[in-house]
Structure formats: structure tokens, C-alpha cells
Amino acid sequence: MNTFDFLLQGLSVALDPMILLYALIGVTLGTAVGVLPGIGPALTVALLLPVTYGLDPAGSLIMFAGIYYGGMYGGSTTSILLNTPGESASIVTALEGNKMARAGRGGPALATAAIGSFIAGLAATVLLAFVAPTVVKLALVFGPRDYFALMVLAFVTVSSAFGESARKGLISLFIGLALALVGIDQLTGQARLSFGVPQLLDGIEVTTLAVAMFAVGEAMFVTGKRDAVDDEVIAVKGSVWMTAKDWARSWKPWLRGTIIGFPIGAMPAGGADIATFLSYAAEKKMSKHPEEFGNGAIEGVAGPEAANNASAAGTLVPLLTLGLPTTATAAIMLAGFQQFGLQPGPLLFATNPQLVWGLIASLLIANFMLLVLNLPLIGLWVKLLTIPRPWLYAGILVFATLGTIGANPSPVELSMLLIFGVMGYAMRLYGYPIAPVVVGLILGPMAEQQLRRALSISQGDLTTLVGSPVSATLLALSALALIVPLILRARGKGAVLNQLASDED
């Protein structure tokens, strides 16, 4: 079967009424959490992990992917109308989009963001369908040392891609790896770091850690900002639709943003924030109206928003084919797969092709749903910004607690929810990223297992770890992954920082 046959098979799964309902719930929730400042898709998926434990795996995973896509769409609303980026990927949108809104052109700014997101998401999802099988064929030749090298690449990726510095990212990663040691040793059967607590013999639940770090820790962090003031929401004036001139100035940035965003999202050291900064820099260089940048250039919204959504689809390439998460949301989605006993990677395409291709096909449908949801219902999404933050985060805490109790009713589990929540708050307070902790807990046992297998086969010879072209290449890429994000960010953010400096002058 070729890619078209698999896609048609996936569409037959995605068009099932229940699957469509899951997709609709996902994109609606994703748009809502994207609009609400400080509530991102990673937090939402983490909250839903315990709730979806007993539900249909395909529907739940499609809902999670819909939340991811919807969050990318909805984030533009907050950036444009509130000047408050929910995530780092929305910083550039806020820079130009909010200036457009203050000039009475909030409608066209929202329209170019929504249409650009739709075009980029659709094109990137099609690219995902064609690129993924090729990556799977390459991954099928991996041995234990190659998989260990891949895990090292994953560790370095999340450490360098998140946080203020690679040092803080590595510290967060080692915290996660230490937590991964808790429980029964997979090879010897001995208890490790369980401290006589029977509930710890099975290890620390990824769901509990994810909910605590992303939801409870975030709620504590926001609550601790007593001096925070609510920003003014700028009303959308005039028509929401774009003029012929707006269309003429937007369609090329949409295409360029897609071309920039997808490969960078698929790179182990990529990410939506890098893609949006590079897209902004490219649009400023290629624009016929460079003087408008910093004052509300529509290209500065169209290009980065397209890059943002294209990178979201690109992120699914390493996640589905290699089990390699490159964003916080991808890390939580990986935990969602494992919750249902599924391990993303090349074997997933062979053992569960209906689920994988149903997920990819459902993303095509989700893009159409999001286009319908975003523009006609913009008034509804704006009203969400008026929800008082104490109510919002109190609800998150209640939902997190009830979800944890429902999935694992144990005093030990609730105690860990509180402990990890406080730890998540402290890490945010001092600028340490959260995602590497979760990735370390998820991938740590797999990395340990593959390392011990490789060393057993080679009778303890460490040189075997670089003994194959694949493992040597992956370890070399790991070294580059520490350096490349710094270079890309410096080049992409340079234009943004220069623009900010000129605005202040």
C-alpha cells in the first residue's frame, strides 16, 4: 500500500462519528486554552490524561492532537488582542498583531493568522503523511546502540530547546532521569529508591508527574504573582475580513512560513519558537514595506503564524516515527500514548496502522474545523479573556486533583501530586524548564534498557556505542543539538530584538 492508500484508510477511521466528536472536542478545547493567557496545550493535555484513561485510545489521542493544533490557532487571539503571548511561539505575533489591533485593524490581523494557520496546517499535515513512512523505513534498521543514541539525542534536544540555558535544561533532565530510577529494576527485579513504599514499586506515574508539574505548578506560579495586573483587551473594530491588498501581502508569507516551519518543527533541535523568529526575520528582509515593521505589518503576522502551525505538524514526525518529543506538548502526548500501552516509533506503524493514519487523517479534518471555529466565533473567544484568573486556576487545581483521584485513588498518589506541584512551582520560579523532567521520566527506562542490551551484546565494550554509522551519526547530532539552537535563536531573535530596541527609541 502507498501513502494515498494509507491516507484513505485513515480517513475512513477519522470520519467515524465518534472520532469526529473527539476531534471537535479537541480543537474546541485547544482554541479555548490557546486564547486564555497562561493556559497552553501542554497543560490541558496533562489535565486530560487521567480523565481519558478508560476511553478509546484512538479518540483520546486524536483529541490530544486537536488540542495541540487548536492551541496554536487560539494563541494568536491573545497575542493580537491582549499583547500577552501564551507561549514563546506567539511572541512575534504579539509584536506586529497588537500594533495592528491598536490601529483598528485587529480583524484583518486575526483573519490572516487564522487563514495562514489553516493553509500551513493543511500543507504540513500532508507533508507529515509523506515524510513519516520514509523515516519509519530508516528507523526499522536500528539496533540497541542506535536506539540508545536516539534517546541521547532526545535528552539533549529537550535540554537545549527549553529553558533559559542548556545548563538549566540538563539539570531538569537529570531530575527526570533520577525519578525514572524509582521502582523495580527491569533486568534484576530488585527494588530501587522505593524507600519501603509499596506504591513506588511500580515507579512514578507519568500522569501524576505531568499533571503536577504543568497544572498544579502553573497554578501556584500564577497565584504567586500578586502584583500582576490584567492587560486591556482591545476590541475588534470594523470588518474581520481582509481586503484585496491584505490578501496580496499575505499569501506569500503564508507559503514561506510553511516552508520554514515544517522542517524546523521536524528537526530534533527545532521548535515553533525558532521557526517563528526565523520567519519574522525573513519577512522583514523580503518585504516591500520594511518601514511598517514595528508599526503593524501584516506580513509580520501572516508568516510567523504559518510557521507556528507548520512546525506543530512537523513536531509529529519525530514523535510518531521515532518516539522523540521536541516540544512540551509532544512530551505529554508521548505520555498519552504510553498510557494506552502504545510506544510511538517505527513498530507503531506496523502494529497499529489504523490508529496512526487515522490520527494523521483526522488532523486534516481538524484544520477545517478550526477555520470554522476561529473567525465566525471570534466574539466568543474574546469573552473568554474576561474570566477572572482566580476562578480559572482554582478550577484547574480542582480538576487536577479529581483526575488524579479518579485514575489512581491513593493517598501516596495525592501526596506526590502535591510534592511535584511544589517542585514545578519552584522550578518555574528559578527559570528551570518543566518538559525535560517529564521526558526524562518517560524515556529514561527505555534508554537504560537499550544501553544495557548494547553493553551485554558487546560484553561491556563502551566503544560499541559509536560502532555503527547510525549511532555515531546520532551522537554527533546530539553534540550539534546543543549548539544549533543557540545559533538559530541568535539569528532569528536578532531581528526581533533589534525591532524592539528601535520601538523603544
C-alpha positions in Angstrom: 0.0 0.0 0.0 1.2 3.5 -0.8 0.7 6.7 1.2 -2.5 7.6 -0.6 -4.0 4.2 0.3 -3.0 4.6 3.9 -4.5 8.1 4.0 -7.8 6.8 2.5 -7.7 4.1 5.2 -7.1 6.8 7.8 -9.9 8.9 6.5 -12.3 6.0 6.9 -11.3 5.9 10.6 -11.3 9.7 11.0 -14.9 10.1 9.5 -16.4 7.8 12.2 -19.0 10.0 14.1 -17.3 9.3 17.5 -13.9 10.1 16.2 -15.2 13.3 14.6 -16.7 14.2 18.0 -13.4 13.6 19.7 -11.7 15.8 17.1 -14.3 18.6 17.6 -13.9 18.5 21.4 -10.1 18.6 21.0 -10.0 21.6 18.6 -12.6 23.5 20.6 -10.7 22.9 23.9 -7.4 23.8 22.2 -8.7 27.0 20.8 -10.1 28.0 24.2 -6.9 27.2 26.1 -4.9 29.0 23.4 -7.0 32.1 23.9 -6.6 32.1 27.7 -3.3 33.6 28.6 -1.0 31.3 30.6 -3.0 28.1 29.7 -1.3 26.2 27.0 -2.0 22.9 25.2 0.6 21.0 27.3 -1.2 21.9 30.5 -4.6 20.9 29.0 -3.4 17.6 27.7 -1.7 16.8 31.0 -5.0 17.6 32.8 -6.9 15.2 30.5 -4.5 12.3 30.8 -6.1 10.8 33.9 -9.6 11.6 32.7 -9.1 9.7 29.4 -7.5 6.7 31.0 -10.5 4.4 30.3 -11.6 5.9 27.0 -11.0 4.9 23.4 -7.2 5.2 22.6 -7.7 6.4 19.1 -10.3 9.0 20.0 -8.3 10.3 23.0 -5.1 10.6 21.0 -6.9 12.4 18.2 -8.4 14.7 20.8 -4.9 15.5 22.2 -3.6 16.3 18.7 -6.7 18.5 18.1 -5.8 20.4 21.4 -2.3 20.9 20.1 -3.4 22.3 16.8 -6.2 24.3 18.4 -3.8 25.8 20.9 -1.6 27.1 18.1 -4.6 28.7 16.4 -6.0 30.2 19.6 -2.7 31.7 20.8 -2.8 34.3 18.1 -6.0 35.8 19.6 -4.4 36.5 22.9 -1.3 37.9 21.3 -3.1 40.2 19.0 -5.9 41.5 21.3 -4.1 41.3 24.7 -0.4 41.6 23.7 0.2 38.6 26.0 1.8 35.6 24.2 0.7 32.4 25.8 3.8 30.6 24.6 7.2 31.7 23.2 6.0 30.9 19.7 3.4 33.7 19.9 5.9 36.5 20.8 6.3 37.6 17.2 2.6 37.6 16.5 2.1 39.9 19.5 4.8 42.2 18.3 3.0 43.1 15.0 -0.5 41.9 15.6 -1.1 44.0 18.7 0.1 47.1 16.8 -2.5 46.3 14.1 -5.2 45.9 16.7 -4.4 49.2 18.3 -4.6 50.8 14.8 -8.1 49.5 14.4 -7.1 46.5 12.2 -7.5 43.7 14.7 -9.9 41.9 12.4 -7.6 41.6 9.4 -4.8 40.5 11.9 -6.9 37.7 13.3 -8.1 36.8 9.8 -4.6 36.5 8.3 -3.5 34.5 11.4 -6.4 32.1 11.1 -6.2 31.6 7.3 -2.4 31.3 7.4 -2.7 28.7 10.2 -5.2 26.8 8.1 -3.1 26.7 4.9 0.1 25.9 6.8 -1.6 23.2 9.0 -3.1 21.6 5.9 0.1 21.6 3.8 2.2 20.5 6.7 -0.1 17.6 7.6 0.1 16.3 4.0 3.9 16.6 4.2 3.7 14.6 7.5 1.8 11.8 5.7 4.5 11.6 3.0 7.6 12.1 5.2 6.7 9.7 8.1 6.8 6.4 6.1 10.3 7.3 4.9 11.6 8.0 8.4 9.9 4.7 9.6 11.8 2.7 7.0 15.1 4.2 8.2 14.3 3.6 11.8 13.5 -0.1 11.3 17.2 -0.9 10.9 18.0 0.4 14.4 19.7 -1.8 17.0 20.0 -1.3 20.8 23.0 1.0 20.5 21.2 3.0 17.8 18.1 3.4 20.0 20.3 4.4 22.9 21.9 7.1 20.7 18.5 8.2 19.7 17.5 8.6 23.3 20.6 10.6 24.0 19.6 12.9 21.1 16.1 13.2 22.6 17.6 14.1 26.0 20.0 16.7 24.5 17.2 18.1 22.4 14.8 18.8 25.2 17.5 20.1 27.4 18.8 22.7 24.8 15.4 23.6 23.3 13.6 24.5 26.5 14.6 27.0 29.2 16.9 29.9 29.6 20.1 27.9 29.2 21.3 24.4 28.3 22.6 24.1 31.8 19.2 24.5 33.4 17.7 22.2 30.8 20.2 19.5 31.7 19.6 19.9 35.4 15.8 19.4 34.8 16.6 16.4 32.6 18.7 14.7 35.3 15.9 15.3 37.8 13.6 13.3 35.5 16.2 10.6 34.9 16.6 10.2 38.7 12.8 9.9 39.1 12.8 7.2 36.4 15.1 5.0 38.5 12.3 4.6 41.1 10.7 1.2 41.1 11.6 -2.4 40.1 14.8 -2.9 38.1 13.7 -4.3 34.7 16.6 -6.7 34.4 17.4 -7.7 38.0 14.0 -7.4 39.6 15.4 -5.5 42.6 13.6 -2.5 44.2 15.3 0.9 43.6 14.6 4.1 45.6 11.2 2.9 46.7 12.0 3.6 50.4 9.7 0.8 51.6 6.6 2.4 50.0 4.7 -0.4 48.1 3.1 2.2 45.7 6.5 3.2 44.4 7.5 -0.3 43.3 5.7 0.3 40.0 7.6 3.5 39.5 6.3 7.1 39.5 3.2 7.6 37.3 3.9 9.8 34.3 0.3 11.1 34.5 0.7 12.3 38.1 4.0 14.0 37.4 2.7 15.7 34.2 -0.4 17.0 35.9 1.5 18.2 39.0 4.3 19.9 37.1 2.2 21.5 34.4 -1.1 22.2 36.1 -0.5 22.4 39.9 2.9 24.1 39.5 1.5 26.6 36.9 -1.5 27.5 39.2 0.9 28.1 42.1 3.2 30.2 40.0 0.4 32.4 38.6 -1.2 32.8 42.1 2.2 33.8 43.5 2.3 36.9 41.1 0.3 39.1 43.4 1.4 42.3 41.7 0.3 41.0 38.2 -2.3 43.3 36.5 -4.7 42.3 33.8 -3.9 43.8 30.4 -6.5 45.7 28.5 -8.3 43.6 25.8 -8.5 45.6 22.6 -11.9 45.4 20.9 -12.1 44.2 17.4 -13.3 47.2 15.3 -14.6 47.1 11.8 -14.7 44.1 9.5 -13.0 40.9 10.5 -12.3 40.1 6.8 -9.2 41.0 4.8 -9.1 43.5 1.9 -7.7 42.5 -1.5 -4.4 44.3 -0.5 -4.2 42.3 2.7 -4.6 39.0 0.7 -1.9 40.1 -1.8 0.5 40.9 1.0 -0.3 37.7 3.0 -0.3 34.7 0.6 3.5 34.7 0.0 4.3 34.9 3.8 1.9 32.0 4.4 3.8 29.8 1.9 7.2 30.9 3.2 6.1 30.4 6.8 5.0 26.8 5.9 8.3 26.1 4.2 10.3 27.4 7.1 8.1 25.9 9.9 7.7 22.3 8.9 11.3 21.2 8.6 12.4 23.1 11.7 9.5 21.6 13.7 10.6 18.1 12.4 14.2 18.7 13.5 15.2 17.2 16.8 16.6 20.6 17.8 13.8 22.6 16.2 10.7 24.1 17.7 7.9 26.6 16.9 9.6 29.5 18.6 12.7 29.1 16.4 10.6 28.8 13.3 8.5 32.0 14.1 11.6 34.1 14.8 13.3 33.0 11.5 10.0 33.6 9.6 9.8 37.1 11.0 13.4 37.9 10.1 12.8 36.5 6.5 9.6 38.6 6.1 11.3 41.8 7.2 14.1 41.2 4.7 11.8 40.4 1.8 9.0 42.9 2.5 8.3 45.8 0.1 7.2 47.8 3.2 10.0 47.3 5.7 9.1 50.6 7.4 5.8 49.1 8.6 7.6 46.5 10.7 7.2 47.5 14.3 4.1 49.5 13.5 1.7 46.7 12.4 3.0 45.0 9.3 0.6 42.2 8.2 3.4 40.1 6.9 4.8 40.0 10.4 1.6 38.2 11.5 1.0 36.0 8.4 4.4 34.5 8.1 5.1 33.6 11.8 1.6 32.2 12.3 2.0 30.0 9.3 5.4 28.9 10.6 3.9 28.3 14.0 1.3 25.8 12.8 3.5 24.1 10.2 6.0 23.4 13.0 3.3 21.8 15.0 2.7 19.2 12.3 6.5 18.9 11.8 6.8 18.0 15.5 4.6 15.0 15.0 7.2 13.5 12.5 9.8 12.6 15.2 7.1 11.9 17.8 5.2 9.3 15.7 8.2 7.8 13.8 10.9 7.7 16.5 9.1 8.4 19.8 11.1 11.6 20.0 9.3 14.6 21.6 10.7 18.0 20.7 8.1 20.2 22.5 6.4 20.2 25.9 3.1 19.2 24.3 4.7 16.4 22.4 6.2 15.1 25.6 2.8 15.0 27.2 1.3 13.3 24.1 4.1 10.7 24.4 2.9 10.0 27.9 -0.7 9.7 26.5 0.5 7.0 24.0 2.2 5.1 26.8 -0.9 5.4 29.0 -2.7 3.2 26.5 0.2 0.8 26.2 1.4 2.2 22.9 5.0 3.2 22.1 5.4 5.7 19.2 8.1 4.6 16.8 8.5 2.5 13.6 6.8 -0.5 15.0 3.7 1.6 15.8 3.1 2.0 12.0 3.2 -1.8 11.6 1.2 -2.8 14.7 -1.4 0.0 14.8 -1.6 1.4 11.3 -5.3 2.3 11.6 -4.6 4.4 14.7 -1.6 6.2 13.2 -3.2 7.0 9.9 -6.5 7.8 11.5 -4.6 10.3 13.6 -2.9 11.9 10.6 -6.2 12.0 8.6 -8.1 13.5 11.5 -5.7 16.4 11.5 -6.7 17.3 8.0 -10.3 17.4 9.2 -9.4 19.3 12.3 -7.9 22.1 10.2 -11.2 22.7 8.5 -13.0 22.6 11.9 -10.5 25.2 13.3 -11.1 27.6 10.4 -14.8 27.5 11.0 -14.4 27.9 14.8 -11.9 30.7 14.7 -13.3 33.5 12.5 -17.1 33.3 13.0 -16.8 32.8 16.7 -14.2 35.4 17.5 -16.6 37.2 19.8 -17.0 34.1 21.9 -13.2 33.6 22.3 -12.7 37.2 23.2 -15.3 36.8 26.0 -13.1 34.0 27.5 -10.5 36.6 28.2 -12.8 38.2 30.8 -12.8 35.0 33.1 -11.2 36.0 36.4 -7.9 34.3 36.8 -8.6 33.1 40.4 -11.6 31.2 39.2 -9.7 29.8 36.3 -6.8 28.4 38.3 -8.9 27.3 41.2 -10.8 25.2 38.6 -7.6 23.8 37.3 -6.5 22.7 40.8 -9.9 21.0 41.4 -9.8 19.3 38.0 -6.2 18.1 38.5 -7.0 16.6 42.0 -10.2 14.9 40.9 -8.5 13.5 37.8 -5.6 12.0 39.8 -8.0 10.5 42.3 -10.1 9.0 39.5 -7.1 7.4 37.8 -5.3 6.2 41.0 -7.2 6.7 44.3 -4.3 6.6 46.7 -3.0 8.9 49.5 0.5 8.3 48.2 -0.5 9.5 44.7 -2.1 12.7 46.0 1.0 13.3 48.2 3.2 13.0 45.1 0.8 15.4 43.2 1.4 18.0 45.9 5.2 17.4 46.1 5.7 17.5 42.4 3.4 20.5 42.1 5.6 22.4 44.6 8.7 21.3 42.8 7.1 22.6 39.5 6.4 25.9 41.1 10.0 26.2 42.4 11.4 25.3 39.0 9.3 28.0 37.3 10.3 30.5 39.9 14.0 30.0 39.2 13.7 29.6 35.4 14.2 25.8 35.1 12.1 24.2 32.3 9.5 21.6 33.1 9.4 19.5 29.9 12.8 17.8 30.4 11.7 16.4 33.7 8.7 14.7 32.0 10.8 13.5 29.1 13.5 12.1 31.5 10.8 10.1 33.3 9.3 8.8 30.1 12.4 7.9 28.1 14.8 7.2 31.0 13.7 3.5 31.4 13.9 2.9 27.6 17.4 4.5 27.4 18.6 2.4 30.3 17.2 -0.8 28.8 18.8 -0.2 25.4 22.1 0.8 26.9 22.3 -2.4 29.0 21.3 -4.5 26.0 24.0 -2.9 23.8 26.7 -3.4 26.5 25.6 -7.0 27.1 25.9 -7.8 23.4 29.4 -6.2 23.3 30.4 -7.8 26.7 30.9 -4.4 28.3 32.8 -2.7 25.4 31.8 1.0 25.5 33.2 1.6 22.0 30.2 -0.3 20.7 28.1 2.8 21.3 29.8 4.5 18.4 30.4 1.3 16.5 27.7 1.7 13.9 27.2 4.6 11.4 23.7 5.3 12.7 24.7 5.5 16.4 27.8 7.6 15.6 25.7 10.0 13.5 23.0 10.3 16.1 25.6 11.0 18.9 27.2 13.6 16.6 23.8 15.2 16.1 23.4 15.3 19.8 26.5 17.4 20.1 25.2 19.7 17.4 21.8 19.9 19.1 23.5 21.7 22.0 24.9 24.3 19.6 22.4 24.7 16.7 19.5 26.1 18.8 21.8 28.8 20.1 22.9 29.8 16.6 19.3 29.7 15.2 17.9 31.7 18.1 20.6 34.2 17.8 20.0 34.8 14.1 16.2 34.7 14.4 15.8 36.7 17.6 18.4 39.3 16.5 15.9 40.9 14.1 13.2 40.8 16.8 15.4 42.3 19.5 16.6 45.0 17.1 13.0 45.8 16.3 12.1 46.0 20.0 15.0 48.3 20.6 14.0 50.6 17.7 10.5 50.7 19.1 11.7 51.9 22.5 13.8 54.6 20.8 
